[in-house]
């Protein structure tokens, strides 16, 4: 087996980032038969850790080597700093996938999470999510989720890293972009045996005119069967109209997203939104005149927002009673204006914000049903989707748990094909830049066909 340990470096850096990238430490790893030995030098102290990890293949060796090295570095930094992280040494995007892997091996997931230092509240959260996904979780050969991306917004928020653009600067591309998107959507025909869900995301799809939105819905219509979960991320309330909502109903859409992020007017202005909390209320009222389930997004840790203001937003969202409420945690991401302004992300009271949202949503009858994490999140926290009983969004579960093929269309969209029941996932991505996507959509289609049917 390999003696090169460079593959450990990205994993170790993920742990270092939890404590601050200026942490001065050194790490060595060696294997002694079935013993994996890690030594960490930090702050003038040396910490040694040894684990017995029998493994027969290169894949097993690398998996256990990464796991042991991360845990050793985390334990050393925790001892040196006196600080613990809510997710311990777990740095992956999908903690639930690790839990499912343990269960598939005939083991409860809790002992491994405890070993990694995950706090009891988060272990309980994962357990609740696994229970909520019963009936939604499972590999379905040939089944797929379908995504179409609209990379235009009224304005660009300071935290946003999506490949989205202010439509006031990029409106000249809309027509050609929709033509390319129509072509890519049509080419998805025959690449799946059944469709579990469809999702039109962004950006802000409702920034399109009604006529432009109709083009997207008409392109999707031949692929989306009646009764399929069908979501449109309508987005910001300042672009809601009855004409657009009626159009969604006519095309069989079952779910819309109203994404306030905050109900505090001062916060909305600071992050670059050109609407008020009153506009959010009007959008909710407008959406409720149609037979849609409603998804709502909030973000904990937005620029300048206090714990009290965030908690008031949670309270108001619960009062409006959408079927889904997703609580995101602010994250510093490459490409976001906030990332250019801040090299570190420290949000006073972020753990109190997350704790309050969990308590309030639970008391209101919502259950957590999906979860994912990102690097550079405030408080090393997470994003959690909450739903009323029977109202979980199948698309979110499919994407986050990677249990179905995903046919993704549009700029920066990444299609995924599962092999061996998800043991291997292969991807085909589209260009991030709108003009480049328009010019190369034929190549994007060819790559997708090659991935899904070998040509």
C-alpha positions in Angstrom: 0.0 0.0 0.0 1.0 3.6 -0.6 3.5 5.2 1.8 2.8 8.7 0.4 0.7 10.6 3.0 0.0 13.7 1.0 -3.6 12.6 0.6 -4.0 13.4 4.3 -3.2 17.1 3.9 -6.6 18.4 2.8 -8.3 16.5 5.6 -5.9 17.9 8.2 -6.4 21.4 6.8 -10.1 21.1 7.3 -9.5 20.4 11.0 -7.1 23.3 11.3 -9.7 25.7 9.9 -12.0 24.8 12.7 -9.6 26.4 15.1 -8.2 29.1 12.9 -5.8 28.8 10.0 -3.0 30.4 12.1 -2.8 27.3 14.3 0.9 26.4 14.4 1.1 22.6 14.4 2.9 19.7 12.8 1.7 16.2 12.1 3.4 12.8 11.3 1.7 9.5 10.5 3.1 6.0 10.3 1.6 2.5 10.1 2.8 -0.3 12.2 0.9 -3.4 11.0 -2.7 -2.8 11.9 -1.7 0.2 14.2 -2.2 3.7 12.8 0.1 6.1 14.7 -0.3 9.8 14.6 1.8 12.4 16.4 0.8 16.1 16.6 3.1 18.9 17.8 1.3 22.1 18.7 2.1 24.9 21.2 5.3 23.2 22.2 3.6 20.0 23.2 3.6 16.6 21.5 0.4 14.4 21.4 0.5 10.8 20.3 -2.5 8.7 19.2 -2.6 5.1 18.1 -5.6 3.2 16.6 -5.9 -0.4 15.5 -7.5 -0.4 12.0 -7.3 -3.8 10.1 -7.7 -3.1 6.4 -7.0 -5.1 3.3 -7.4 -2.7 0.5 -6.0 0.6 -0.5 -9.4 2.2 -0.2 -9.9 1.0 3.3 -6.3 2.1 4.2 -6.9 5.7 3.0 -10.4 5.8 4.7 -9.0 4.8 8.1 -5.8 6.8 7.7 -7.9 10.0 7.1 -10.2 9.2 9.9 -7.5 8.6 12.4 -5.4 11.6 11.4 -8.3 14.0 11.6 -9.3 12.7 15.0 -5.7 12.9 16.3 -5.3 16.5 15.1 -8.7 17.5 16.5 -8.0 16.0 19.9 -4.6 17.7 20.1 -6.0 21.1 19.1 -8.9 20.7 21.5 -6.5 19.9 24.4 -4.2 22.8 23.5 -7.0 25.4 23.0 -9.6 24.2 25.5 -12.2 24.6 22.7 -14.7 22.0 21.4 -16.6 22.1 18.1 -20.3 21.2 17.8 -19.5 18.6 15.1 -16.2 17.6 16.7 -13.7 16.3 14.2 -16.4 15.7 11.5 -15.7 18.1 8.6 -17.6 16.4 5.8 -20.5 18.1 4.0 -23.0 15.3 4.8 -22.8 13.8 8.4 -25.9 11.8 7.7 -24.1 9.8 5.0 -21.6 8.6 7.6 -24.5 7.7 9.9 -26.1 5.7 7.1 -22.8 3.9 6.3 -22.5 2.8 9.9 -26.1 1.5 9.9 -25.4 -0.3 6.6 -22.5 -2.1 8.4 -24.8 -3.3 11.1 -23.6 -0.8 13.7 -25.4 2.1 15.5 -24.0 5.4 14.3 -23.9 7.0 17.7 -20.6 5.5 19.0 -18.6 6.7 16.0 -20.1 10.2 16.3 -19.3 10.2 20.0 -15.7 9.1 19.2 -15.4 12.1 16.8 -16.5 14.5 19.6 -19.9 15.4 18.1 -22.0 17.1 20.8 -25.0 15.1 22.1 -27.5 17.7 20.7 -26.1 17.1 17.2 -26.0 13.3 17.5 -29.7 13.6 18.5 -30.4 15.8 15.5 -28.9 13.3 13.1 -31.1 10.6 14.7 -34.2 12.7 14.2 -33.3 13.3 10.5 -32.8 9.6 9.8 -36.2 8.9 11.3 -37.8 11.7 9.3 -36.3 10.3 6.1 -38.0 6.9 6.5 -40.1 6.4 3.4 -38.0 9.0 1.5 -34.5 7.4 1.8 -33.6 4.6 -0.5 -31.7 3.9 -3.8 -34.0 3.7 -6.8 -32.2 2.4 -9.9 -33.0 4.5 -12.9 -34.9 7.1 -10.9 -33.7 10.7 -11.1 -34.2 14.2 -9.8 -34.3 17.0 -12.4 -32.9 20.5 -11.9 -33.0 23.6 -14.1 -31.0 26.7 -13.0 -31.9 30.3 -13.6 -28.7 32.4 -12.8 -30.3 35.8 -12.6 -31.3 37.9 -9.6 -32.7 41.4 -9.0 -29.5 42.2 -7.0 -26.6 40.2 -5.6 -26.6 39.7 -1.8 -23.3 40.2 0.0 -23.1 36.6 1.2 -23.9 35.0 -2.1 -21.4 32.8 -3.9 -23.7 31.2 -6.4 -23.1 31.8 -10.1 -25.8 34.4 -10.3 -25.8 37.9 -11.8 -27.7 41.1 -11.3 -30.2 41.0 -14.2 -29.8 44.7 -14.7 -26.3 44.1 -15.9 -26.8 40.7 -17.7 -30.3 41.0 -19.1 -29.0 40.9 -22.6 -28.1 37.2 -22.1 -31.6 36.1 -20.9 -33.0 35.2 -24.3 -30.0 33.2 -25.5 -29.6 31.6 -22.1 -33.2 30.3 -22.2 -32.7 28.9 -25.7 -29.6 27.0 -24.5 -31.4 25.8 -21.4 -34.4 24.6 -23.4 -32.1 22.6 -25.6 -30.3 21.0 -22.6 -33.6 20.1 -20.9 -34.9 18.5 -24.1 -31.8 16.4 -24.3 -32.5 14.9 -20.9 -35.4 12.8 -22.4 -34.5 9.1 -22.2 -31.8 9.5 -19.6 -33.9 8.2 -16.7 -36.6 5.6 -16.2 -38.7 7.6 -13.7 -38.6 11.1 -12.2 -38.8 11.5 -8.5 -38.9 15.3 -8.4 -38.2 18.5 -10.4 -36.7 21.7 -9.2 -36.3 25.1 -10.8 -33.7 27.0 -8.8 -31.5 30.0 -9.0 -30.7 32.7 -8.7 -34.2 34.0 -8.6 -36.4 32.3 -11.2 -39.2 34.8 -10.6 -36.9 37.6 -11.8 -37.9 36.4 -15.3 -40.9 37.8 -17.0 -44.0 35.7 -17.1 -43.3 35.0 -20.8 -39.7 34.0 -20.1 -40.8 31.8 -17.2 -43.3 30.1 -19.4 -40.5 29.0 -21.7 -38.8 27.2 -18.9 -42.0 25.5 -17.8 -42.9 24.5 -21.3 -39.4 23.0 -21.8 -39.8 20.9 -18.6 -43.4 19.9 -19.3 -42.7 16.7 -21.4 -40.3 15.4 -18.7 -42.3 16.1 -15.5 -45.2 13.7 -15.0 -48.5 14.6 -13.4 -48.3 14.3 -9.6 -44.5 14.6 -9.4 -43.1 16.8 -6.7 -42.3 20.0 -8.6 -40.7 23.0 -7.0 -40.0 26.5 -8.2 -37.7 28.7 -6.1 -39.7 31.8 -6.7 -37.3 33.6 -4.4 -37.5 37.2 -3.4 -40.9 38.8 -2.7 -40.3 41.9 -4.8 -40.6 39.8 -8.0 -43.8 37.9 -7.1 -46.8 38.4 -9.3 -50.2 36.7 -9.5 -49.5 36.1 -13.2 -46.4 34.0 -12.4 -48.0 32.1 -9.6 -51.0 31.2 -11.8 -48.6 30.1 -14.5 -46.9 27.7 -12.0 -50.3 26.2 -11.0 -51.2 25.7 -14.7 -48.0 23.7 -15.2 -48.5 21.4 -12.2 -46.0 23.0 -9.8 -46.6 21.7 -6.3 -44.2 23.8 -4.2 -42.8 27.3 -4.2 -39.9 28.9 -2.2 -40.2 32.3 -0.6 -36.8 33.2 0.6 -36.8 36.1 3.0 -33.5 35.2 4.8 -34.6 37.7 7.5 -37.6 39.6 8.5 -35.5 42.5 9.8 -35.6 45.5 7.4 -32.2 46.8 8.6 -30.6 43.4 7.9 -32.3 43.2 4.5 -30.8 46.6 3.5 -27.3 45.6 4.8 -27.1 42.4 2.8 -28.2 44.1 -0.5 -31.9 43.2 -0.7 -34.3 45.8 -2.2 -37.4 44.8 -0.4 -38.8 44.9 3.1 -40.3 42.5 5.6 -43.7 43.8 4.6 -43.0 42.6 1.0 -42.3 39.2 2.4 -45.6 39.1 4.1 -47.4 40.1 0.9 -45.6 37.3 -1.0 -46.6 34.7 1.5 -50.2 35.9 1.3 -50.1 35.8 -2.5 -48.7 32.3 -2.6 -51.3 31.1 -0.1 -54.0 31.8 -2.7 -52.7 28.9 -4.7 -52.5 25.2 -3.8 -48.7 25.2 -3.2 -46.7 23.9 -0.3 -44.4 26.8 0.7 -40.7 26.5 1.5 -39.0 29.4 3.4 -35.3 30.1 4.0 -33.7 31.9 6.9 -30.0 32.6 7.5 -28.5 32.8 11.0 -25.6 35.2 11.3 -26.3 37.7 8.6 -24.3 40.9 8.7 -25.0 43.0 11.8 -28.0 41.0 12.9 -28.4 40.3 16.6 -29.6 37.2 18.3 -32.8 38.9 19.2 -33.5 40.0 15.6 -32.8 36.5 14.3 -35.1 34.9 16.8 -37.8 37.4 15.8 -37.4 36.2 12.2 -37.8 32.6 13.3 -40.9 33.5 15.3 -42.4 35.3 12.3 -41.6 32.5 9.9 -43.4 30.0 12.3 -46.4 32.3 12.5 -46.7 32.3 8.7 -46.6 28.5 8.9 -44.9 27.4 5.7 -44.6 23.7 5.1 -40.8 23.8 5.1 -38.4 26.1 6.9 -34.7 25.8 6.2 -32.3 27.5 8.7 -29.0 28.2 7.0 -25.9 29.3 8.8 -23.9 32.2 7.3 -20.8 30.9 5.5 -17.8 32.7 4.0 -17.6 31.5 0.4 -15.2 32.3 -2.4 -16.9 34.6 -4.9 -19.1 36.3 -2.2 -18.7 40.0 -1.5 -18.6 39.2 2.2 -15.6 36.9 1.6 -13.7 39.8 0.1 -14.5 41.9 3.2 -13.9 39.3 5.9 -11.1 36.7 6.1 -12.6 35.1 9.2 -16.2 34.7 10.2 -17.1 35.3 13.9 -20.7 35.8 14.6 -21.5 36.7 18.2 -24.3 34.5 19.5 -24.5 32.1 16.5 -24.9 29.0 18.7 -27.7 30.7 20.6 -29.4 31.4 17.3 -29.2 27.8 16.1 -30.3 26.5 19.5 -33.3 28.8 19.5 -34.4 27.8 16.0 -34.3 24.1 16.9 -36.3 24.7 20.0 -38.9 27.0 18.4 -39.4 24.8 15.3 -39.7 21.6 17.3 -42.3 23.2 19.6 -44.2 24.3 16.4 -44.4 20.8 15.1 -41.6 20.8 12.6 -39.1 18.0 12.3 -35.6 18.2 10.8 -35.4 16.1 7.6 -32.1 17.1 5.9 -28.8 18.5 6.9 -25.6 19.7 5.2 -22.5 21.5 6.2 -19.9 23.8 4.5 -16.5 25.1 5.1 -16.1 28.5 6.8 -19.5 28.3 8.5 -20.1 30.6 11.4 -19.7 28.6 14.6 -18.9 25.5 12.6 -22.6 24.9 12.5 -24.9 23.5 9.8 -27.8 24.1 7.5 -31.0 22.2 8.5 -34.3 21.7 6.7 -37.4 21.4 8.8 -40.8 20.2 7.6 -44.3 19.7 8.9 -45.3 16.0 9.1 -45.6 14.5 5.6 -44.3 17.7 3.9 -40.6 17.0 3.5 -39.2 18.0 0.1 -38.1 14.8 -1.7 -35.7 16.8 -4.0 -33.7 18.1 -1.0 -33.4 14.5 0.4 -32.3 13.1 -2.9 -29.7 15.7 -3.5 -28.3 15.9 0.0 -28.2 12.1 0.6 -27.1 11.4 -3.0 -29.5 8.5 -3.4 -30.7 9.2 -6.9 -29.3 10.3 -10.2 -29.5 14.1 -10.7 -29.9 15.6 -14.1 -28.9 19.2 -13.7 -29.3 21.8 -16.5 -27.9 25.3 -16.7 -24.8 27.3 -15.8 -22.6 25.7 -13.2 -25.1 22.8 -12.9 -23.5 19.5 -12.0 -25.2 16.3 -13.0 -24.5 13.1 -11.0 -24.8 9.5 -12.0 -24.8 6.8 -9.2 -23.1 3.5 -9.7 -23.2 0.5 -7.3 -26.0 2.0 -5.3 -24.1 5.1 -4.7 -20.8 3.6 -3.8 -19.4 5.5 -6.8 -20.7 8.8 -8.2 -19.5 10.3 -11.4 -20.3 13.9 -12.4 -20.6 16.1 -15.5 -20.5 19.9 -14.9 -21.5 22.9 -17.0 -19.4 26.1 -17.3 -20.0 28.7 -14.6 -20.0 31.7 -17.0 -23.3 32.5 -18.7 -21.8 33.4 -22.2 -19.5 30.3 -22.1 -22.5 28.1 -21.2 -24.5 29.5 -24.1 -21.7 28.9 -26.5 -20.9 25.4 -25.3 -24.3 23.9 -24.5 -23.7 21.3 -27.2 -20.6 20.0 -25.5 -22.5 20.0 -22.1 -25.2 17.8 -23.6 -22.7 15.4 -25.1 -20.9 15.0 -21.8 -24.1 14.4 -20.0 -25.2 11.7 -22.5 -21.8 10.1 -22.2 -22.2 9.9 -18.5 -25.8 8.6 -18.4 -25.8 6.2 -21.4 -22.3 6.0 -22.7 -22.8 8.2 -25.7 
